[in-house]
Amino acid sequence: MTMEKIYDIETGETTEVPLSKEKAASLVAFQKQFDAEEVIFNKKLEARKAVLDKLGLTDEEAKALLG
C-alpha cells in the first residue's frame, strides 16, 4: 500500500498514513493532467522561440518591445 507522508511544521514530526485508493487515483489523474499541460506549454515555448529566431530577436529584446 502506498503511504502518504504528512509533515507538521510546528512540531517537526512526520506521520505516515495509508493512502486511500480514491486519493491515489486522484493523484494519478492530477499527474496525467499536469504532464499534458507541460507538453502544451513546451510546444508553445518552442513556437515562440522559433518566431524570435526568425525575427533575429533575443529574449531581452522581445521583452523590451512587448513589456
Beta strands, then each sheet from edge to edge (+ up, - down):
strand 1: 3-7
strand 2: 14-18
sheet 1: 1+ 2-
end
